[in-house]
């Protein structure tokens, strides 16, 4: 027997068996936004998600990528996508936990907050499958512009039954929904779309054209933009018609994407494809924007979730790894890096839950919260989603070479990190949408200012940053050139207001000193000397 060449020592144990939801920033925000009643369910989901089986599903769903099947063995078009069983297990949990459209059928105050917290928790296991879950959640308010269609499909969209496979919608126990907006020639400029919708004698429309980036093509229903006689309009397009016949939905190929590999994104073509009008002809953007707003909320939640997942990996590694004479977590510089990441993560979490609270109260009739959400969701989507790649990259570096190998899970987080900033309108689109919202709906800016002002006088650095923002907003000259600067400042001032009011003093002080007071470098790990990094890192520890 040959002697062992080395013993394995000073390697962290696997991060398994923990409760993902044991996150102080998450639980405090959930209670604050009116969903404290969901805490037990969150812990149950968090403990399950922290187990070895869901982690194995996540790895398998990304290693065994979706496969397009255009024809059956006899030459008939089927246009189906096959997924690994692990994908279906992830989807089954998400739908069963009410993370799809269930809140729209839940009368309890805080239902949308509870759902956002569940998405935040479960997406840390695997992010790709959250795409169809998010679109199913988001479709309901847009579909309500066609009450007769909503009456048929909403009960199945809000179901907690995951029922995969293409069949007549009414024959299924639950439905999933997607959207088809962008085309080759226009991208986010959907008014350049060329897909046409021709009225038919039976009251439906016939669509002809293509879509460039339609994710989750095995969903049962899609909201699709097409040019009707009165202009760009929104249509409900099912994969299978009510009589059981397949609707024409020819999948040309699946995208070969940077990340989000477990989820299929496709290029479908329509040819005499049947669709039902949703909303008024010529008002397609106005109709589908209600869906887009909800998926943007999930972009914020998803990016906050991805930041937290990466932070937990970094803190876990530093807690169990020793170097240069002691535990990494005790080294002042490493602790500064971890604390800086934790401050960014908590700011993102607080904002995501505040936005979910605005949606929840808005759908229950609170006009002030609706106005705040109209503006703040776009602000949050711009900023939080842009912070995710930097946070994940720095967290990966905390593990050194151990973080650069696939087994760590961090390369997958890193590849997924840019997605939310692109999906539902990239940075410039978000920034311009914020300017547009302020111009068209001055009440949304009033609501935003009221939210920030709730912390007035609590921190001089926040007050000074708010004054600078007010001056910038008052300068009407060429505001479009400064759009990113404006929205970035809006975001950090809003996060500062939330943290000053609701976070521990160590977190709020570090945020205000660095993000608002300017005592910060250009990389993570440059918090000022007075920051209580030990307290911040302790709060961020995975349970």
SVG drawing of the C-alpha trace seen along z (x, -y; Angstrom):
<svg xmlns="http://www.w3.org/2000/svg" viewBox="-67 -73 71 75">
<polyline fill="none" stroke="black" stroke-width="0.4" points="0.0,0.0 1.5,-3.3 1.7,-6.1 -0.6,-9.0 1.0,-12.0 -1.0,-14.5 -3.9,-14.9 -6.8,-17.2 -6.8,-19.9 -7.9,-23.5 -10.6,-23.1 -14.1,-24.4 -16.9,-21.8 -19.6,-21.8 -22.2,-24.5 -25.1,-22.1 -27.7,-21.5 -28.3,-25.2 -31.4,-27.3 -31.3,-29.7 -34.0,-31.8 -32.1,-32.3 -31.2,-35.8 -31.8,-38.7 -32.2,-41.2 -34.8,-39.0 -36.8,-38.1 -36.9,-41.7 -38.0,-43.0 -40.7,-40.4 -42.2,-41.3 -41.8,-45.0 -43.7,-44.7 -46.6,-42.8 -45.9,-39.2 -44.6,-38.0 -47.2,-35.3 -45.1,-33.6 -42.0,-33.1 -42.6,-29.5 -43.1,-28.6 -39.9,-30.5 -37.9,-28.6 -39.3,-25.3 -38.4,-26.2 -35.0,-27.6 -34.1,-24.4 -35.1,-22.2 -33.3,-24.5 -30.1,-24.2 -30.2,-20.4 -28.1,-18.3 -30.9,-17.1 -32.0,-20.5 -28.3,-21.5 -27.9,-18.3 -31.0,-19.3 -29.4,-22.7 -26.2,-21.2 -27.9,-18.6 -30.4,-21.1 -27.5,-23.2 -25.2,-20.4 -27.9,-18.6 -29.2,-21.5 -32.5,-21.7 -32.8,-20.0 -34.9,-21.2 -37.0,-18.6 -38.5,-20.1 -40.0,-16.9 -41.1,-13.5 -39.8,-10.3 -42.4,-10.5 -41.5,-14.0 -44.4,-15.9 -43.4,-19.2 -43.7,-19.1 -41.5,-22.0 -40.9,-20.8 -38.0,-21.3 -36.9,-18.4 -35.6,-19.2 -33.7,-17.0 -35.9,-15.7 -34.0,-17.9 -35.5,-21.0 -39.0,-19.6 -38.2,-19.0 -37.1,-22.6 -40.3,-23.8 -42.5,-21.6 -41.2,-23.1 -41.5,-26.6 -45.1,-26.3 -46.1,-24.2 -44.8,-26.9 -46.9,-29.5 -44.0,-31.4 -45.7,-31.6 -49.1,-33.4 -50.7,-32.2 -50.6,-35.6 -53.1,-37.0 -55.7,-34.6 -54.6,-35.1 -56.6,-37.8 -54.1,-38.0 -52.3,-41.3 -48.6,-40.7 -49.2,-37.8 -47.0,-39.4 -44.3,-40.1 -44.3,-36.5 -44.0,-35.3 -41.1,-37.7 -39.4,-36.4 -39.9,-32.8 -38.4,-33.7 -35.5,-35.3 -34.9,-32.1 -35.6,-29.4 -33.7,-31.2 -30.5,-30.9 -30.7,-27.2 -31.0,-27.7 -31.9,-30.9 -32.7,-29.7 -36.0,-28.1 -37.3,-31.3 -37.8,-32.7 -41.1,-30.9 -42.1,-31.3 -41.7,-35.0 -43.5,-35.4 -46.4,-33.3 -46.7,-35.7 -46.4,-38.7 -49.0,-37.8 -52.0,-38.0 -52.4,-41.8 -51.9,-42.2 -54.4,-39.4 -57.0,-41.1 -57.3,-43.7 -59.3,-40.9 -61.8,-39.8 -63.2,-37.0 -59.8,-35.5 -58.8,-36.1 -61.9,-34.2 -60.8,-31.1 -57.1,-31.1 -56.4,-32.9 -57.6,-30.1 -55.2,-27.8 -52.3,-30.3 -52.8,-30.8 -52.8,-27.1 -50.1,-25.5 -50.1,-22.4 -47.1,-22.0 -48.5,-20.2 -45.8,-20.1 -46.5,-19.1 -48.4,-20.5 -52.1,-19.9 -55.3,-21.9 -55.1,-24.5 -58.5,-23.7 -57.5,-20.0 -54.5,-20.9 -54.3,-21.3 -52.1,-24.4 -50.6,-26.6 -47.4,-28.5 -47.1,-31.7 -44.4,-33.5 -44.0,-36.5 -42.9,-37.3 -41.9,-40.9 -38.6,-41.5 -37.7,-40.9 -34.4,-40.9 -34.6,-44.4 -35.7,-46.2 -34.8,-44.6 -36.2,-46.8 -37.6,-49.1 -40.8,-47.0 -42.6,-49.6 -40.3,-48.5 -41.9,-45.0 -42.9,-43.6 -45.0,-40.6 -48.6,-41.2 -51.9,-40.3 -54.8,-40.0 -58.4,-39.9 -60.3,-36.6 -64.0,-36.1 -64.3,-34.2 -63.0,-37.2 -59.5,-35.9 -56.4,-37.2 -53.9,-35.4 -50.2,-36.2 -47.4,-36.0 -43.8,-36.9 -41.1,-36.0 -39.7,-36.7 -36.0,-37.0 -35.8,-36.0 -38.7,-34.1 -37.7,-32.2 -39.4,-29.1 -41.0,-28.0 -42.8,-25.1 -45.1,-27.5 -48.7,-27.0 -49.6,-30.6 -47.7,-33.7 -48.5,-37.4 -47.2,-38.5 -46.9,-41.9 -47.9,-42.2 -49.0,-44.9 -52.8,-44.9 -54.7,-47.3 -54.8,-50.0 -51.2,-49.5 -49.0,-47.5 -51.3,-45.3 -51.0,-42.5 -52.3,-39.0 -52.7,-35.8 -51.1,-33.0 -51.5,-29.5 -49.2,-26.6 -52.3,-24.4 -55.7,-25.6 -58.8,-24.9 -59.8,-22.0 -56.5,-20.3 -54.8,-21.2 -51.3,-22.5 -51.0,-26.2 -48.3,-27.2 -45.2,-28.0 -42.2,-26.9 -39.0,-27.0 -36.1,-27.8 -33.4,-27.3 -32.5,-27.7 -30.1,-30.4 -26.6,-29.5 -26.4,-31.8 -23.6,-33.0 -25.6,-31.8 -29.1,-30.8 -28.2,-27.5 -30.9,-25.4 -33.6,-27.6 -34.4,-27.4 -34.7,-30.7 -35.9,-30.4 -36.6,-32.0 -40.2,-31.1 -41.9,-31.8 -45.6,-32.4 -47.5,-31.5 -51.3,-31.7 -50.9,-31.4 -54.1,-32.0 -54.1,-34.8 -56.7,-36.6 -56.6,-40.3 -55.7,-41.5 -56.6,-45.1 -57.4,-47.5 -55.9,-47.5 -53.0,-49.8 -52.4,-49.8 -50.1,-46.8 -47.3,-48.4 -49.6,-49.9 -51.2,-46.5 -48.0,-44.4 -46.2,-46.9 -48.1,-45.7 -46.5,-42.3 -43.1,-43.9 -43.3,-45.9 -43.9,-42.7 -41.0,-40.8 -38.8,-43.9 -39.7,-43.5 -38.5,-39.9 -35.3,-41.1 -34.6,-43.1 -35.5,-40.2 -33.5,-37.8 -30.3,-40.0 -30.6,-40.5 -31.0,-36.7 -27.9,-36.1 -25.9,-38.6 -26.9,-36.9 -26.1,-33.4 -22.6,-34.6 -22.0,-36.4 -23.0,-33.3 -20.4,-31.3 -17.7,-33.8 -18.5,-34.2 -18.7,-30.4 -15.3,-29.9 -13.7,-32.7 -15.2,-31.3 -13.6,-27.9 -10.3,-28.7 -7.1,-29.8 -4.2,-31.6 -1.2,-33.6 -1.5,-32.5 -5.2,-32.6 -8.8,-32.3 -9.5,-34.4 -12.6,-35.9 -10.5,-37.4 -8.2,-39.2 -9.0,-42.9 -8.8,-43.3 -10.8,-40.2 -13.4,-41.3 -13.6,-44.7 -14.3,-42.9 -16.9,-40.7 -18.6,-43.6 -18.6,-45.7 -20.3,-42.9 -22.7,-42.3 -23.7,-46.0 -24.4,-45.9 -26.4,-42.7 -28.5,-44.0 -29.3,-47.2 -30.5,-45.2 -32.6,-42.9 -34.2,-45.8 -35.1,-47.6 -36.4,-44.4 -38.8,-43.8 -39.9,-47.4 -40.8,-47.2 -42.7,-44.0 -44.6,-45.7 -45.5,-48.6 -46.9,-46.1 -48.9,-44.3 -50.4,-47.5 -50.9,-48.9 -53.0,-46.0 -55.1,-46.4 -56.0,-50.0 -53.2,-52.2 -52.7,-54.9 -49.6,-56.3 -47.9,-52.9 -48.8,-52.3 -47.3,-55.7 -44.1,-54.9 -43.8,-51.4 -44.2,-52.8 -41.0,-54.8 -39.1,-52.8 -39.3,-49.5 -37.5,-50.9 -34.9,-52.6 -34.3,-49.4 -34.1,-47.3 -31.4,-49.6 -29.2,-49.7 -29.5,-46.4 -29.2,-44.4 -26.1,-46.3 -24.5,-45.6 -24.9,-41.8 -22.0,-41.0 -19.6,-43.1 -20.7,-41.5 -20.6,-37.9 -17.2,-38.5 -15.7,-39.8 -17.3,-37.0 -15.8,-34.4 -12.4,-36.0 -12.8,-35.5 -12.5,-31.8 -9.5,-32.2 -9.0,-29.2 -11.6,-27.3 -14.2,-29.7 -13.1,-29.5 -14.0,-25.8 -17.4,-24.7 -17.9,-22.5 -18.1,-25.6 -21.3,-26.8 -19.9,-30.3 -19.0,-30.2 -22.7,-29.5 -23.7,-32.5 -21.1,-34.6 -22.5,-33.6 -26.0,-34.3 -25.2,-37.6 -25.5,-39.9 -28.9,-38.5 -31.3,-40.6 -29.7,-43.8 -30.5,-42.9 -33.8,-41.1 -36.9,-43.4 -34.8,-46.4 -31.1,-47.0 -29.6,-49.9 -30.3,-52.7 -33.9,-51.5 -34.4,-51.6 -32.9,-55.0 -35.0,-56.5 -38.1,-54.8 -37.4,-56.5 -37.2,-59.9 -40.4,-59.1 -42.3,-58.1 -41.3,-61.3 -42.4,-63.4 -45.7,-61.6 -46.7,-61.0 -45.3,-63.7 -47.1,-61.9 -44.7,-59.0 -41.8,-61.4 -43.7,-62.9 -44.2,-59.4 -40.5,-58.6 -39.5,-61.8 -41.9,-61.1 -40.3,-57.7 -36.8,-59.1 -38.0,-61.9 -39.2,-59.4 -35.5,-59.3 -34.9,-63.0 -32.8,-64.3 -31.6,-60.8 -28.2,-61.0 -26.4,-64.1 -24.8,-62.2 -28.2,-61.0 -29.6,-64.5 -26.7,-65.9 -27.1,-63.2 -30.8,-63.9 -30.2,-67.6 -27.7,-66.9 -30.3,-64.6 -33.0,-67.3 -30.6,-69.8 -29.8,-67.3 -33.5,-66.6 -34.2,-70.3 -31.7,-70.8 -33.9,-70.2 -31.2,-70.7 -30.2,-67.6 -31.3,-65.3 -31.2,-62.4 -27.4,-62.6 -27.3,-62.4 -30.0,-59.7 -27.7,-57.0 -26.2,-59.5 -29.7,-60.5 -31.1,-57.0 -28.0,-55.8 -28.3,-58.6 -32.0,-57.9 -31.3,-54.3 -28.6,-54.8 -30.5,-57.6 -33.6,-55.3 -31.5,-52.4 -29.9,-54.8 -33.3,-55.9 -34.4,-52.3 -31.2,-51.3 -31.1,-54.3 -34.7,-53.6 -34.6,-49.8 -31.1,-48.3 -28.7,-48.0 -26.5,-51.1 -23.4,-49.3 -24.9,-48.5 -26.6,-51.9 -23.5,-53.8 -21.2,-51.9 -23.6,-52.4 -24.0,-56.1 -20.2,-56.7 -19.3,-54.8 -22.1,-55.1 -23.4,-58.5 -20.6,-60.2 -17.9,-59.4 -15.5,-57.7 -15.1,-54.7 -12.8,-53.4 -13.6,-51.9 -13.5,-48.3 -15.2,-46.3 -13.1,-46.2 -12.6,-49.9 -15.0,-50.8 -13.6,-53.5 -11.7,-52.5 -14.6,-53.4 -16.9,-50.8 -18.0,-48.0 -17.0,-45.3 -17.2,-42.5 -20.8,-43.3 -21.7,-43.5 -20.1,-40.2 -21.7,-38.5 -25.1,-39.6 -24.5,-38.2 -23.4,-34.7 -25.3,-31.8 -27.1,-29.9"/>
</svg>
